[in-house]
Amino acid sequence: MSGKRDRKMRLFAGMLAIIGVIAVAVLFALDSQTPSAMPGEITGHMRTPLEEERVIYHIVQEGEDVFSIARRYGLRPETIILANMGLFESGPRPLKAGTRLIILPIDG
């Protein structure tokens, strides 16, 4: 019985950790949010039919944050964060130019 309870507690603790990372990342991004359109920035990116069916990669440009990238692909910021959890495991941090992000085909 104790083994089941321990597994449930570890699962619960893991879920709380993920929720905490997302919440802190959102708050951090809100604090450092850039204007919605930088000079020369492509806004309202429409995904092609091929992009809508598969995972794609995005190389972070100077001045981009999770929110601007999510807007570009029509996704929620949480989807970008969850797809790239390895970047945010030790807490929220600004995205560095040149970082490769996974962009999922749908919100999830």
Backbone as a printed PyTorch tensor [residue, N CA C, xyz], in Angstrom:
tensor([[[  0.8220,  -1.1860,   0.0000],
         [  0.0000,   0.0000,   0.0000],
         [  0.8710,   1.2570,   0.0000]],

        [[  1.9570,   1.2100,   0.7530],
         [  2.8370,   2.3660,   0.8630],
         [  3.4830,   2.6880,  -0.4860]],

        [[  3.7830,   1.6510,  -1.2910],
         [  4.3880,   1.8610,  -2.6000],
         [  3.4760,   2.6460,  -3.5200]],

        [[  2.1820,   2.3210,  -3.5210],
         [  1.2110,   3.0510,  -4.3470],
         [  1.1250,   4.5060,  -3.9000]],

        [[  1.0710,   4.6920,  -2.5980],
         [  0.9640,   6.0570,  -2.0740],
         [  2.2090,   6.8640,  -2.4220]],

        [[  3.3830,   6.2380,  -2.3070],
         [  4.6300,   6.9310,  -2.6560],
         [  4.6370,   7.3370,  -4.1250]],

        [[  4.1900,   6.4390,  -5.0130],
         [  4.1370,   6.7670,  -6.4460],
         [  3.1820,   7.9230,  -6.7000]],

        [[  2.0270,   7.8830,  -6.0360],
         [  1.0450,   8.9600,  -6.2090],
         [  1.6110,  10.2850,  -5.7070]],

        [[  2.3100,  10.2510,  -4.5960],
         [  2.8850,  11.4710,  -4.0390],
         [  3.9710,  12.0260,  -4.9590]],

        [[  4.8170,  11.1320,  -5.5250],
         [  5.8480,  11.5900,  -6.4570],
         [  5.2240,  12.1870,  -7.7090]],

        [[  4.1630,  11.5560,  -8.2250],
         [  3.4590,  12.0680,  -9.3940],
         [  2.8560,  13.4330,  -9.0850]],

        [[  2.2230,  13.5510,  -7.9350],
         [  1.6190,  14.8140,  -7.5260],
         [  2.6850,  15.8960,  -7.3780]],

        [[  3.8060,  15.5490,  -6.7620],
         [  4.8950,  16.5130,  -6.5720],
         [  5.4530,  16.9500,  -7.9270]],

        [[  5.5740,  16.0230,  -8.8590],
         [  6.0500,  16.3640, -10.1980],
         [  5.1000,  17.3000, -10.9110]],

        [[  3.8020,  17.0400, -10.7800],
         [  2.8020,  17.9020, -11.4110],
         [  2.8540,  19.3000, -10.8000]],

        [[  2.9880,  19.3800,  -9.4850],
         [  3.0880,  20.6850,  -8.8310],
         [  4.3350,  21.4370,  -9.2860]],

        [[  5.4300,  20.7140,  -9.4670],
         [  6.6670,  21.3520,  -9.9200],
         [  6.4870,  21.9370, -11.3120]],

        [[  5.8430,  21.1830, -12.2040],
         [  5.6030,  21.6710, -13.5650],
         [  4.7060,  22.9030, -13.5360]],

        [[  3.6540,  22.8470, -12.7600],
         [  2.7380,  23.9880, -12.6490],
         [  3.4890,  25.1990, -12.1000]],

        [[  4.3370,  24.9730, -11.1160],
         [  5.1120,  26.0640, -10.5440],
         [  6.0650,  26.6820, -11.5570]],

        [[  6.7350,  25.8490, -12.3460],
         [  7.6520,  26.3490, -13.3670],
         [  6.8900,  27.1750, -14.3950]],

        [[  5.7300,  26.6880, -14.8000],
         [  4.9240,  27.4230, -15.7780],
         [  4.4870,  28.7610, -15.2060]],

        [[  4.0030,  28.7470, -13.9830],
         [  3.5350,  29.9890, -13.3670],
         [  4.6610,  31.0060, -13.2460]],

        [[  5.8250,  30.5650, -12.8080],
         [  6.9490,  31.4810, -12.6570],
         [  7.4170,  31.9680, -14.0300]],

        [[  7.4420,  31.0760, -15.0180],
         [  7.8530,  31.4760, -16.3640],
         [  6.9040,  32.5130, -16.9400]],

        [[  5.6190,  32.3230, -16.7140],
         [  4.6370,  33.2870, -17.2060],
         [  4.8340,  34.6320, -16.5300]],

        [[  5.0020,  34.6310, -15.2210],
         [  5.2180,  35.8840, -14.5050],
         [  6.5110,  36.5600, -14.9460]],

        [[  7.5590,  35.7750, -15.1350],
         [  8.8340,  36.3200, -15.5710],
         [  8.7000,  36.9070, -16.9710]],

        [[  8.0280,  36.2040, -17.8560],
         [  7.8550,  36.6850, -19.2270],
         [  7.0010,  37.9480, -19.2580]],

        [[  5.9810,  38.0210, -18.4080],
         [  5.1590,  39.2240, -18.3550],
         [  5.9860,  40.4230, -17.9300]],

        [[  6.9150,  40.1830, -17.0240],
         [  7.7620,  41.2550, -16.5240],
         [  8.7220,  41.7570, -17.5970]],

        [[  9.1700,  40.8590, -18.4870],
         [ 10.1560,  41.2470, -19.5060],
         [  9.5630,  41.2420, -20.9050]],

        [[  8.2430,  41.3410, -21.0080],
         [  7.5780,  41.2590, -22.3030],
         [  8.0040,  42.4150, -23.2070]],

        [[  8.2590,  42.0790, -24.4650],
         [  8.6640,  43.0740, -25.4460],
         [  7.4420,  43.5820, -26.1850]],

        [[  7.5740,  44.6970, -26.9140],
         [  6.4380,  45.1550, -27.7160],
         [  5.9850,  44.0650, -28.6670]],

        [[  4.7000,  44.1070, -29.0650],
         [  4.1490,  43.0260, -29.8740],
         [  4.7740,  42.9290, -31.2540]],

        [[  5.2790,  44.0190, -31.8120],
         [  5.8980,  43.9510, -33.1320],
         [  7.1700,  44.7920, -33.1390]],

        [[  8.2900,  44.1420, -33.3130],
         [  9.5680,  44.8270, -33.4200],
         [  9.7600,  45.2120, -34.8830]],

        [[ 10.5430,  46.2260, -35.1890],
         [ 10.7990,  46.5690, -36.5830],
         [ 11.3560,  45.3690, -37.3360]],

        [[ 10.7610,  45.0560, -38.4610],
         [ 11.2070,  43.9250, -39.2810],
         [ 10.6960,  42.5790, -38.8300]],

        [[  9.9360,  42.5330, -37.7400],
         [  9.4360,  41.2620, -37.2260],
         [  8.2130,  40.8220, -38.0280]],

        [[  8.1440,  39.5570, -38.3100],
         [  6.9820,  38.9980, -38.9970],
         [  5.9080,  38.7850, -37.9490]],

        [[  4.7270,  39.3260, -38.1720],
         [  3.6350,  39.1280, -37.2250],
         [  2.5480,  38.3050, -37.8910]],

        [[  1.7730,  37.6070, -37.0860],
         [  0.6580,  36.8300, -37.6080],
         [  1.0920,  35.6940, -38.5070]],

        [[  2.1620,  35.0060, -38.1490],
         [  2.6530,  33.8900, -38.9640],
         [  1.5520,  32.8590, -39.1560]],

        [[  1.2800,  32.5170, -40.3950],
         [  0.2900,  31.4780, -40.6890],
         [  1.0420,  30.1800, -40.9400]],

        [[  0.6270,  29.1450, -40.2630],
         [  1.2690,  27.8490, -40.4410],
         [  0.8080,  27.2430, -41.7520]],

        [[  1.7470,  26.6790, -42.4790],
         [  1.4020,  25.9970, -43.7230],
         [  0.7590,  24.6620, -43.3800]],

        [[  0.0480,  24.0280, -44.3340],
         [ -0.5500,  22.7170, -44.0350],
         [  0.4750,  21.7030, -43.5330]],

        [[  1.6950,  21.7340, -44.0670],
         [  2.7170,  20.7960, -43.6130],
         [  3.1150,  21.0910, -42.1720]],

        [[  3.2340,  22.3710, -41.8060],
         [  3.5840,  22.7360, -40.4330],
         [  2.4890,  22.3370, -39.4580]],

        [[  1.2380,  22.3380, -39.8940],
         [  0.1310,  22.0000, -39.0030],
         [  0.1010,  20.5190, -38.6560]],

        [[  0.8520,  19.7100, -39.3720],
         [  0.8340,  18.2630, -39.1530],
         [  2.0590,  17.7370, -38.4300]],

        [[  3.0730,  18.5690, -38.2430],
         [  4.3040,  18.0430, -37.6530],
         [  4.9510,  19.0730, -36.7240]],

        [[  5.8570,  18.5750, -35.9280],
         [  6.6510,  19.4300, -35.0460],
         [  7.6580,  20.1800, -35.9100]],

        [[  7.8180,  21.4590, -35.6300],
         [  8.8340,  22.2440, -36.3290],
         [  9.7620,  22.8640, -35.2860]],

        [[ 10.8320,  23.4920, -35.7420],
         [ 11.7830,  24.1350, -34.8500],
         [ 11.8390,  25.6200, -35.1520]],

        [[ 12.0560,  26.4000, -34.1190],
         [ 12.1640,  27.8520, -34.2430],
         [ 13.4760,  28.2690, -33.5960]],

        [[ 14.2580,  29.0580, -34.3180],
         [ 15.4930,  29.6030, -33.7560],
         [ 15.1710,  30.9780, -33.1920]],

        [[ 15.3980,  31.1440, -31.8940],
         [ 15.0740,  32.3840, -31.2010],
         [ 15.9250,  33.5290, -31.7570]],

        [[ 15.2640,  34.6440, -32.0510],
         [ 15.9320,  35.8580, -32.5270],
         [ 16.0590,  36.8520, -31.3600]],

        [[ 16.9760,  37.7650, -31.4750],
         [ 17.1740,  38.7890, -30.4490],
         [ 15.8510,  39.5130, -30.1740]],

        [[ 15.4870,  39.6510, -28.9100],
         [ 14.2740,  40.3690, -28.5250],
         [ 13.0210,  39.5190, -28.4570]],

        [[ 13.0950,  38.2640, -28.8670],
         [ 11.9130,  37.4020, -28.7940],
         [ 11.7770,  36.8240, -27.3920]],

        [[ 10.5440,  36.5690, -26.9910],
         [ 10.2750,  35.8760, -25.7360],
         [  9.2080,  34.8160, -26.0140]],

        [[  8.8740,  34.0570, -24.9810],
         [  7.9060,  32.9730, -25.1390],
         [  6.5770,  33.5050, -25.6860]],

        [[  6.1700,  34.6770, -25.2290],
         [  4.8820,  35.2260, -25.6550],
         [  4.8830,  35.6120, -27.1370]],

        [[  5.9340,  36.2640, -27.5930],
         [  5.9710,  36.6730, -29.0030],
         [  6.0650,  35.4650, -29.9250]],

        [[  6.7970,  34.4380, -29.5120],
         [  6.9150,  33.2260, -30.3260],
         [  5.5850,  32.4830, -30.3540]],

        [[  4.9120,  32.3960, -29.2100],
         [  3.5960,  31.7440, -29.1620],
         [  2.6100,  32.4710, -30.0830]],

        [[  2.6060,  33.8050, -30.0460],
         [  1.7240,  34.5840, -30.9390],
         [  2.0220,  34.2930, -32.3950]],

        [[  3.2930,  34.2170, -32.7110],
         [  3.7010,  33.9890, -34.1010],
         [  3.1230,  32.6850, -34.6470]],

        [[  3.0680,  31.6490, -33.8070],
         [  2.6030,  30.3450, -34.2590],
         [  1.1660,  30.0500, -33.8520]],

        [[  0.4920,  31.0090, -33.2440],
         [ -0.9030,  30.8070, -32.8620],
         [ -1.0700,  29.8020, -31.7330]],

        [[ -0.1010,  29.7620, -30.8140],
         [ -0.1280,  28.8270, -29.6870],
         [ -0.1730,  29.5970, -28.3750]],

        [[ -0.5140,  28.8880, -27.3010],
         [ -0.4320,  29.4700, -25.9640],
         [  1.0250,  29.3870, -25.4910]],

        [[  1.4700,  30.3490, -24.7060],
         [  2.8460,  30.3090, -24.1890],
         [  3.1410,  29.0150, -23.4220]],

        [[  2.1330,  28.4970, -22.7270],
         [  2.3180,  27.2590, -21.9560],
         [  2.7290,  26.0980, -22.8580]],

        [[  2.2110,  26.0720, -24.0960],
         [  2.5540,  25.0030, -25.0380],
         [  4.0370,  25.0720, -25.3910]],

        [[  4.5460,  26.2780, -25.6140],
         [  5.9710,  26.4550, -25.9210],
         [  6.8120,  26.0060, -24.7250]],

        [[  6.4090,  26.4060, -23.5190],
         [  7.1590,  26.0540, -22.3070],
         [  7.1630,  24.5460, -22.0940]],

        [[  6.0050,  23.9090, -22.1970],
         [  5.9320,  22.4660, -21.9650],
         [  6.7020,  21.6770, -23.0170]],

        [[  6.6810,  22.1270, -24.2680],
         [  7.3990,  21.4200, -25.3300],
         [  8.9110,  21.5460, -25.1560]],

        [[  9.3370,  22.5390, -24.4020],
         [ 10.7650,  22.8130, -24.2240],
         [ 11.1510,  22.8070, -22.7510]],

        [[ 10.5550,  21.8940, -21.9820],
         [ 10.7660,  21.8330, -20.5280],
         [ 12.2360,  21.7790, -20.1360]],

        [[ 13.0590,  21.1580, -20.9560],
         [ 14.4770,  21.0570, -20.6350],
         [ 15.1410,  22.4160, -20.4590]],

        [[ 14.6450,  23.4270, -21.1590],
         [ 15.2090,  24.7760, -21.0460],
         [ 14.7850,  25.4720, -19.7590]],

        [[ 13.6710,  25.0150, -19.1820],
         [ 13.0990,  25.7070, -18.0250],
         [ 13.1300,  24.8640, -16.7480]],

        [[ 13.8600,  23.7400, -16.7680],
         [ 13.8820,  22.8420, -15.6100],
         [ 14.3640,  23.5110, -14.3360]],

        [[ 15.3530,  24.3620, -14.4500],
         [ 15.8930,  24.9820, -13.2380],
         [ 15.2910,  26.3630, -12.9900]],

        [[ 14.1590,  26.6420, -13.6260],
         [ 13.4660,  27.9050, -13.4000],
         [ 13.4110,  28.7470, -14.6600]],

        [[ 12.6160,  29.7990, -14.6100],
         [ 12.4660,  30.6400, -15.7940],
         [ 13.7190,  31.4630, -16.0630]],

        [[ 13.9490,  31.6980, -17.3160],
         [ 15.0780,  32.5340, -17.7330],
         [ 14.7450,  33.1040, -19.1010]],

        [[ 15.3240,  34.2430, -19.4340],
         [ 15.0900,  34.8080, -20.7650],
         [ 15.6320,  33.8630, -21.8360]],

        [[ 14.9730,  33.8490, -22.9790],
         [ 15.4640,  33.0420, -24.0840],
         [ 16.6550,  33.7280, -24.7250]],

        [[ 17.6700,  32.9420, -25.0450],
         [ 18.8590,  33.5000, -25.6880],
         [ 18.7110,  33.3810, -27.1980]],

        [[ 19.1480,  34.4090, -27.9210],
         [ 19.1480,  34.3540, -29.3770],
         [ 19.9630,  33.1390, -29.8100]],

        [[ 19.4450,  32.4100, -30.7970],
         [ 20.1210,  31.2130, -31.2950],
         [ 19.6150,  29.9220, -30.6900]],

        [[ 18.8180,  30.0130, -29.6200],
         [ 18.2650,  28.8130, -28.9860],
         [ 17.2410,  28.1740, -29.9220]],

        [[ 17.2890,  26.8660, -30.0530],
         [ 16.3420,  26.1400, -30.9030],
         [ 15.1790,  25.6450, -30.0510]],

        [[ 13.9600,  26.0610, -30.4080],
         [ 12.7570,  25.6570, -29.6770],
         [ 11.9510,  24.6710, -30.5030]],

        [[ 11.3060,  23.7500, -29.8180],
         [ 10.3560,  22.8390, -30.4430],
         [  9.0200,  23.5520, -30.5020]],

        [[  8.3970,  23.5610, -31.6730],
         [  7.0750,  24.1490, -31.8610],
         [  6.1130,  23.0210, -32.2160]],

        [[  5.1830,  22.7370, -31.3100],
         [  4.2240,  21.6630, -31.5380],
         [  3.1770,  22.0970, -32.5730]],

        [[  2.5660,  21.1350, -33.2720],
         [  1.5760,  21.4920, -34.2930],
         [  0.2570,  22.0050, -33.7110]],

        [[ -0.0210,  21.7020, -32.4460],
         [ -1.2750,  22.1440, -31.8170],
         [ -0.9940,  22.5070, -30.3720]],

        [[ -1.9120,  23.2910, -29.7730],
         [ -1.8100,  23.5680, -28.3430],
         [ -1.9960,  22.2820, -27.5750]],

        [[ -1.2580,  22.1240, -26.5060],
         [ -1.4300,  20.9070, -25.7340],
         [ -0.8590,  20.9910, -24.3620]]])
